Amino acid sequence: MKKSVWGNVFVIALALLSATSSYAAEAEGAPRPVVLKAAHLFDSVSGKLVDHGVIVVVGENIQAVGGDAAIPAGAQIIDLGDATLLPGFIDAHVHLSGQSSDNWYLDFYEGMLRFPAEQALYGAHHAKITLEAGVTTVRDVGSEDYIARGLRNAIRAGMIPGPNMLVSNYAIGATGGHADQDPFPPQLIAPRGPLKGICNGAEECREAVRYQVKYGADVIKFMASGGVLSLADPVDNVQLTQDEMNAIVSEAHAWNRKVAAHCHGDRAAKMAIAAGVDSIEHGTFLEDDTLMEMKKRHVYLVPTLSASYWKSKDLDKLPPPIAVKARAAVARVDQMFRDAVKIGVPIAMGTDAAVGPHGKNALEFWLMTKSGMSPAQALMAGTANGADLLGIAEHTGTLQPGKAADIVGVPGNPLADIEATQHPTFVMKQGVIYVGGK
């Protein structure tokens, strides 16, 4: 009898232990909700500041927003005090794999000697400090040796910290143009072809697009005009024919890839817009009629004011042909941007980080307000507008239930002091805290 009773007790104990273990496993696997509180919340749908900001995060996503949101039992509560919660910043124009200094010649030398694996480690560092600066998503629009692609994949796999990345791989352009190499002796360094983005004629340009897509490009970037920091081309000349631009854009769109056109010159921008691009990058010398056409067609301007800001500090150290172009660009970009704001062109924030230092992305907000934008407009450019341009608005860019928990906290009220965005006290990407919160 006793043996039977103890046998039953043992069975019951095992069942209870099993149930307890199962419950513990479920509890351990279930993400603990996180509740963020702050004095303010920036609503990037309306562009307004809301008091008593509250966000409930479960796992990777936002569950609820607003002062009346129910607080889940057992939630971790993080109160940031006199701060503002914003969507994670979106930088639509970076080059995470590179970094220029105030010594163009040293950069050239090191760029020639550095192996891709070493450069990728630099890129991993740039990705980390970019995320810690509050930037939870970037569009990387040009890198060598598929380094940006590798960074994107490593970040997605959770191997290294960094922002979510959309990458273009090699930028596409004409022989001798801004996407091409500097004028090395061809017997020493082989000229490039469509595999690395250099094309001549519509069919080669289609081939170049297909190669970038084949190797993982999320977006296609091409050089409609010359550039500032290249030796061989004028800054504002047209570098592709209309047929070539049409081929690039139509092929990219056929593969469901958006297209960004690097363009300083006005005539080249008109051609790129006619081809159907989704954004004009830089836009330094754009005229008002071009800006009005961009507004009409909902073509974004990504002005990269930071690039001019940083290069203006070392103009005298640049090679003379580049210095001439840089001075012309610095002298014109402010007026172009003011005109674009006044006309109502859709604008997304982009810094051209690599031309300037990584991790200083939020300086762009201050530069935009300095050149005619309101603080709310600048914040919209770096959140909701960026998400719209990148085609990811259903996932991020606004603080709404169901969207990714990409959240930044900055001290005080950024509408009163936009420079607060340069000093984030809290950064969360997809529910994971990278800065603050302890």
C-alpha positions as CSV (number, residue, x, y, z in Angstrom):
1,M,0.0,0.0,0.0
2,K,2.8,2.4,1.0
3,K,4.7,1.6,-2.1
4,S,1.7,2.4,-4.2
5,V,1.1,5.7,-2.3
6,W,4.7,6.8,-2.7
7,G,4.6,5.8,-6.3
8,N,1.6,8.1,-6.9
9,V,3.3,10.9,-5.0
10,F,6.4,10.5,-7.1
11,V,4.3,10.6,-10.3
12,I,2.5,13.7,-9.1
13,A,5.8,15.4,-8.1
14,L,7.3,14.7,-11.5
15,A,4.2,16.1,-13.2
16,L,4.4,19.3,-11.0
17,L,8.1,19.6,-11.7
18,S,7.5,19.2,-15.4
19,A,4.7,21.8,-15.4
20,T,6.9,24.2,-13.4
21,S,9.8,23.7,-15.7
22,S,7.6,24.2,-18.7
23,Y,6.2,27.4,-17.2
24,A,9.7,28.7,-16.4
25,A,10.9,27.9,-19.9
26,E,7.9,29.8,-21.3
27,A,8.5,32.7,-19.0
28,E,12.2,32.7,-19.8
29,G,11.4,32.7,-23.6
30,A,8.7,35.4,-23.3
31,P,10.2,38.9,-23.6
32,R,9.8,41.1,-20.6
33,P,7.9,44.2,-21.6
34,V,9.7,47.5,-21.3
35,V,7.9,50.8,-20.6
36,L,9.6,54.0,-21.6
37,K,8.6,57.2,-20.0
38,A,9.7,60.8,-20.6
39,A,8.4,64.3,-20.3
40,H,7.8,64.5,-24.0
41,L,7.3,62.4,-27.1
42,F,7.8,63.6,-30.7
43,D,5.0,62.5,-33.0
44,S,6.5,62.2,-36.4
45,V,3.1,61.7,-38.0
46,S,1.8,65.2,-37.0
47,G,5.2,66.8,-36.4
48,K,4.1,67.8,-32.9
49,L,5.4,67.3,-29.4
50,V,3.2,65.4,-27.0
51,D,3.6,65.7,-23.2
52,H,3.8,62.7,-20.8
53,G,5.4,60.4,-23.3
54,V,4.9,56.7,-22.7
55,I,5.8,53.8,-25.0
56,V,5.2,50.1,-24.3
57,V,7.7,47.8,-26.0
58,V,7.2,44.0,-26.2
59,G,10.0,42.1,-27.9
60,E,11.1,43.9,-31.1
61,N,8.0,46.0,-31.5
62,I,6.0,48.8,-30.0
63,Q,2.8,47.6,-28.4
64,A,1.3,50.9,-27.2
65,V,1.9,54.6,-27.2
66,G,0.4,57.4,-25.1
67,G,-0.1,58.4,-21.5
68,D,-3.2,56.2,-21.2
69,A,-1.4,53.0,-22.3
70,A,-1.8,50.0,-20.0
71,I,1.3,49.1,-18.2
72,P,1.9,45.3,-18.5
73,A,2.5,43.4,-15.2
74,G,6.1,42.8,-14.5
75,A,7.3,45.3,-17.1
76,Q,10.7,47.0,-16.8
77,I,10.0,50.7,-16.4
78,I,12.6,53.2,-17.6
79,D,11.9,56.8,-16.8
80,L,14.1,59.2,-18.7
81,G,12.7,62.2,-16.9
82,D,13.0,65.6,-18.6
83,A,13.7,64.1,-22.0
84,T,11.9,63.5,-25.3
85,L,11.3,60.2,-27.0
86,L,11.6,60.1,-30.8
87,P,11.7,57.5,-33.5
88,G,15.1,56.2,-34.2
89,F,16.9,58.5,-36.7
90,I,17.2,57.5,-40.3
91,D,20.2,58.7,-42.3
92,A,19.5,58.2,-46.0
93,H,23.1,58.9,-47.2
94,V,26.1,57.3,-45.6
95,H,29.2,55.3,-46.5
96,L,30.0,53.3,-43.4
97,S,33.0,51.5,-44.8
98,G,35.0,54.6,-45.3
99,Q,36.2,57.7,-43.4
100,S,38.0,60.7,-44.8
101,S,40.2,63.0,-42.7
102,D,41.6,66.5,-43.2
103,N,44.6,65.0,-45.1
104,W,43.4,63.9,-48.6
105,Y,46.8,62.6,-49.6
106,L,47.1,60.3,-46.5
107,D,43.6,59.0,-47.1
108,F,44.5,58.2,-50.7
109,Y,47.6,56.4,-49.6
110,E,45.9,54.4,-46.9
111,G,43.0,53.6,-49.2
112,M,45.4,52.0,-51.7
113,L,47.2,49.9,-49.1
114,R,44.4,48.8,-46.8
115,F,43.0,45.3,-47.3
116,P,39.2,44.7,-47.5
117,A,39.1,42.7,-44.3
118,E,40.8,45.5,-42.4
119,Q,38.6,48.1,-43.9
120,A,35.5,46.0,-42.9
121,L,36.7,46.2,-39.2
122,Y,36.8,50.0,-39.5
123,G,33.3,49.8,-41.0
124,A,32.1,47.8,-38.0
125,H,33.4,50.5,-35.7
126,H,31.6,53.2,-37.8
127,A,28.4,51.2,-37.6
128,K,28.6,50.9,-33.8
129,I,29.1,54.6,-33.2
130,T,26.4,55.5,-35.7
131,L,23.9,53.4,-33.8
132,E,25.0,54.9,-30.5
133,A,24.4,58.4,-32.0
134,G,20.7,57.5,-32.3
135,V,20.7,56.4,-36.0
136,T,18.8,53.1,-36.1
137,T,18.6,52.9,-40.0
138,V,20.9,54.0,-42.7
139,R,21.0,53.8,-46.5
140,D,24.6,53.1,-47.5
141,V,25.0,54.5,-51.1
142,G,28.3,53.2,-52.3
143,S,31.2,51.1,-51.0
144,E,34.1,49.1,-52.3
145,D,34.6,45.4,-52.1
146,Y,31.0,44.7,-51.0
147,I,32.0,45.8,-47.5
148,A,28.6,47.5,-46.8
149,R,26.9,44.3,-47.9
150,G,28.9,42.4,-45.4
151,L,28.2,44.9,-42.6
152,R,24.5,44.8,-43.3
153,N,24.5,41.0,-43.1
154,A,26.6,40.8,-40.0
155,I,24.3,43.3,-38.3
156,R,21.2,41.4,-39.3
157,A,22.7,38.2,-38.0
158,G,23.4,39.9,-34.6
159,M,27.2,39.5,-34.9
160,I,28.0,43.2,-34.6
161,P,26.0,46.2,-33.3
162,G,24.9,48.7,-35.9
163,P,21.9,50.3,-37.6
164,N,19.7,48.5,-40.0
165,M,21.2,49.0,-43.4
166,L,20.0,49.3,-47.0
167,V,23.0,49.1,-49.3
168,S,23.7,49.9,-53.0
169,N,27.1,48.1,-53.4
170,Y,29.0,49.9,-56.2
171,A,27.6,53.2,-57.4
172,I,26.9,53.2,-61.2
173,G,28.5,55.7,-63.5
174,A,30.4,56.5,-66.7
175,T,34.0,55.8,-67.5
176,G,36.0,58.7,-66.1
177,G,33.1,59.9,-64.1
178,H,32.5,60.3,-60.3
179,A,31.9,56.5,-59.8
180,D,35.1,55.6,-61.6
181,Q,38.5,55.4,-60.1
182,D,41.0,58.2,-60.0
183,P,43.1,58.4,-63.2
184,F,45.6,55.6,-62.3
185,P,47.9,54.4,-65.1
186,P,45.8,51.7,-66.7
187,Q,48.8,49.3,-67.0
188,L,49.1,49.4,-63.2
189,I,45.4,49.3,-62.1
190,A,42.9,47.7,-64.5
191,P,40.0,49.9,-65.6
192,R,36.6,49.0,-64.2
193,G,33.5,47.6,-66.0
194,P,29.8,46.9,-65.2
195,L,30.6,44.5,-62.4
196,K,31.9,47.4,-60.4
197,G,29.4,49.9,-61.7
198,I,31.2,51.5,-64.7
199,C,29.1,51.4,-67.9
200,N,28.9,53.0,-71.3
201,G,25.7,52.7,-73.3
202,A,22.2,51.7,-72.1
203,E,22.8,48.0,-72.2
204,E,26.0,48.1,-70.2
205,C,24.1,50.3,-67.7
206,R,21.4,47.7,-67.4
207,E,24.1,45.1,-66.8
208,A,25.7,47.2,-64.1
209,V,22.3,47.4,-62.3
210,R,21.8,43.6,-62.6
211,Y,25.2,43.0,-61.1
212,Q,24.5,45.2,-58.1
213,V,21.2,43.4,-57.5
214,K,22.8,40.0,-58.0
215,Y,25.2,40.8,-55.2
216,G,22.6,42.0,-52.8
217,A,21.9,45.6,-53.4
218,D,18.7,47.0,-51.7
219,V,18.9,50.2,-53.7
220,I,20.6,51.4,-56.8
221,K,22.8,54.6,-56.8
222,F,24.1,56.2,-59.9
223,M,26.2,59.3,-60.7
224,A,24.2,61.7,-62.9
225,S,26.7,64.5,-62.6
226,G,30.3,65.0,-61.5
227,G,31.4,65.1,-57.9
228,V,33.4,67.2,-55.5
229,L,36.0,64.8,-54.1
230,S,37.1,63.2,-57.4
231,L,40.0,64.4,-59.4
232,A,39.0,63.9,-63.1
233,D,35.5,65.4,-63.5
234,P,33.8,68.8,-63.2
235,V,31.4,69.0,-60.3
236,D,28.2,69.8,-62.3
237,N,28.7,68.2,-65.7
238,V,26.3,65.6,-67.1
239,Q,28.0,62.2,-67.0
240,L,25.4,59.9,-68.5
241,T,23.1,60.2,-71.5
242,Q,19.3,60.2,-71.1
243,D,19.2,56.7,-72.6
244,E,21.7,55.5,-70.0
245,M,19.8,57.1,-67.1
246,N,16.5,55.7,-68.4
247,A,18.0,52.2,-68.6
248,I,19.4,52.4,-65.0
249,V,16.1,53.6,-63.5
250,S,13.8,51.3,-65.5
251,E,16.0,48.2,-64.8
252,A,16.2,49.0,-61.1
253,H,12.5,49.6,-60.8
254,A,11.9,46.3,-62.7
255,W,13.8,44.6,-59.8
256,N,11.8,46.6,-57.2
257,R,14.8,48.7,-56.2
258,K,14.5,52.4,-55.6
259,V,17.1,54.7,-57.3
260,A,19.2,57.4,-55.8
261,A,20.9,59.8,-58.2
262,H,24.1,61.6,-57.0
263,C,23.7,65.0,-58.6
264,H,25.2,68.4,-58.1
265,G,24.4,69.9,-61.5
266,D,21.0,71.2,-62.5
267,R,20.9,69.9,-66.0
268,A,21.9,66.4,-64.9
269,A,19.2,66.5,-62.2
270,K,16.5,67.4,-64.8
271,M,17.5,64.4,-66.8
272,A,17.6,62.1,-63.7
273,I,14.1,63.3,-62.7
274,A,12.8,62.7,-66.2
275,A,14.2,59.1,-66.0
276,G,12.1,58.6,-62.8
277,V,14.6,58.6,-59.9
278,D,13.3,58.4,-56.4
279,S,15.8,60.9,-54.9
280,I,18.4,63.5,-55.8
281,E,21.5,63.3,-53.6
282,H,23.2,66.6,-52.7
283,G,21.5,68.8,-55.3
284,T,23.9,71.6,-54.8
285,F,23.3,73.7,-58.0
286,L,19.6,72.9,-58.5
287,E,17.4,75.8,-59.8
288,D,13.9,76.6,-58.7
289,D,12.2,75.0,-61.7
290,T,14.0,71.7,-61.0
291,L,13.0,71.9,-57.4
292,M,9.4,72.5,-58.3
293,E,9.4,69.5,-60.6
294,M,10.8,67.4,-57.7
295,K,7.9,68.5,-55.6
296,K,5.4,67.7,-58.4
297,R,6.8,64.2,-58.9
298,H,7.5,63.6,-55.1
299,V,11.2,63.1,-55.8
300,Y,13.1,63.4,-52.5
301,L,16.0,65.7,-52.0
302,V,18.8,64.4,-49.7
303,P,20.9,67.5,-49.2
304,T,23.9,66.2,-47.2
305,L,24.6,69.6,-45.7
306,S,27.1,68.0,-43.3
307,A,29.4,67.2,-46.2
308,S,29.8,70.8,-47.1
309,Y,30.1,71.8,-43.4
310,W,33.0,69.4,-42.7
311,K,34.8,70.0,-46.0
312,S,34.6,73.8,-45.6
313,K,37.0,73.4,-42.6
314,D,39.9,72.0,-44.7
315,L,39.5,73.5,-48.1
316,D,43.1,74.7,-48.2
317,K,44.4,71.1,-47.6
318,L,42.6,69.6,-50.6
319,P,44.3,69.1,-54.0
320,P,43.8,72.2,-56.1
321,P,41.3,70.7,-58.6
322,I,39.2,69.4,-55.8
323,A,39.4,72.6,-53.7
324,V,38.0,74.7,-56.6
325,K,35.0,72.4,-56.8
326,A,34.5,72.3,-53.0
327,R,34.5,76.0,-52.7
328,A,31.9,76.3,-55.4
329,A,29.7,73.7,-53.7
330,V,30.0,75.3,-50.2
331,A,29.1,78.7,-51.6
332,R,25.9,77.4,-53.3
333,V,24.3,74.7,-51.1
334,D,22.8,76.9,-48.4
335,Q,20.7,78.9,-50.9
336,M,19.6,75.8,-52.8
337,F,18.4,74.2,-49.6
338,R,16.5,77.4,-48.5
339,D,14.8,77.4,-51.9
340,A,13.9,73.7,-51.6
341,V,12.3,74.3,-48.1
342,K,10.3,77.3,-49.4
343,I,9.1,75.4,-52.4
344,G,8.1,72.4,-50.4
345,V,10.3,69.7,-51.9
346,P,10.1,66.4,-49.9
347,I,13.4,66.2,-48.0
348,A,15.0,63.3,-46.2
349,M,18.0,63.7,-43.9
350,G,21.3,62.4,-45.2
351,T,24.8,63.3,-44.0
352,D,27.2,61.7,-46.5
353,A,29.0,60.4,-43.4
354,A,32.5,59.3,-44.3
355,V,33.1,62.7,-45.9
356,G,32.5,64.0,-42.3
357,P,33.0,61.9,-39.2
358,H,30.7,59.0,-38.4
359,G,28.6,59.3,-35.2
360,K,28.0,63.0,-35.8
361,N,24.9,62.4,-37.9
362,A,22.5,64.5,-35.8
363,L,24.5,67.6,-36.7
364,E,22.5,67.5,-39.9
365,F,19.4,68.5,-37.9
366,W,21.0,71.7,-36.7
367,L,22.4,72.5,-40.1
368,M,18.9,72.1,-41.7
369,T,17.4,74.4,-39.1
370,K,20.2,76.9,-39.6
371,S,19.2,77.0,-43.3
372,G,15.5,77.5,-43.1
373,M,13.8,74.5,-41.7
374,S,11.8,74.4,-38.5
375,P,13.1,71.9,-35.8
376,A,9.9,69.8,-36.4
377,Q,10.5,69.7,-40.2
378,A,14.1,68.7,-39.6
379,L,13.1,65.9,-37.3
380,M,10.4,64.7,-39.8
381,A,13.2,64.6,-42.5
382,G,15.2,62.3,-40.3
383,T,12.4,60.0,-39.2
384,A,9.1,59.6,-41.1
385,N,10.4,61.2,-44.4
386,G,13.4,59.0,-44.4
387,A,11.3,55.9,-43.9
388,D,9.0,56.9,-46.8
389,L,12.0,57.4,-49.1
390,L,13.6,54.1,-48.2
391,G,10.3,52.3,-48.6
392,I,10.2,51.0,-45.0
393,A,7.5,53.3,-43.5
394,E,5.4,50.2,-42.6
395,H,8.2,49.1,-40.2
396,T,9.8,52.2,-38.8
397,G,10.0,56.0,-38.8
398,T,7.1,56.7,-36.5
399,L,6.2,55.7,-32.9
400,Q,3.1,53.6,-33.5
401,P,1.9,50.2,-32.3
402,G,3.1,47.3,-34.4
403,K,6.2,49.1,-35.7
404,A,9.8,48.3,-34.8
405,A,10.9,49.6,-31.4
406,D,13.5,51.9,-32.9
407,I,13.5,54.7,-30.3
408,V,15.8,57.5,-29.2
409,G,15.7,59.6,-26.1
410,V,17.3,63.1,-26.0
411,P,17.5,65.5,-23.1
412,G,15.0,68.3,-22.8
413,N,12.9,69.5,-25.8
414,P,14.5,69.2,-29.2
415,L,12.0,71.6,-30.7
416,A,13.4,74.3,-28.4
417,D,17.0,73.1,-28.7
418,I,17.6,71.0,-31.8
419,E,21.2,70.4,-30.7
420,A,19.9,68.0,-28.1
421,T,19.6,65.4,-30.8
422,Q,23.4,65.3,-30.8
423,H,23.5,64.0,-27.3
424,P,21.1,61.0,-27.1
425,T,20.7,59.5,-23.6
426,F,18.8,56.4,-24.8
427,V,19.0,54.4,-27.9
428,M,16.9,51.2,-28.7
429,K,16.8,49.3,-31.9
430,Q,14.2,46.6,-32.4
431,G,13.6,46.4,-28.7
432,V,17.3,46.1,-27.8
433,I,18.8,48.8,-25.7
434,Y,22.2,50.1,-26.8
435,V,22.5,53.4,-24.9
436,G,21.1,54.2,-21.4
437,G,18.2,52.5,-19.7
438,K,20.2,51.2,-16.7
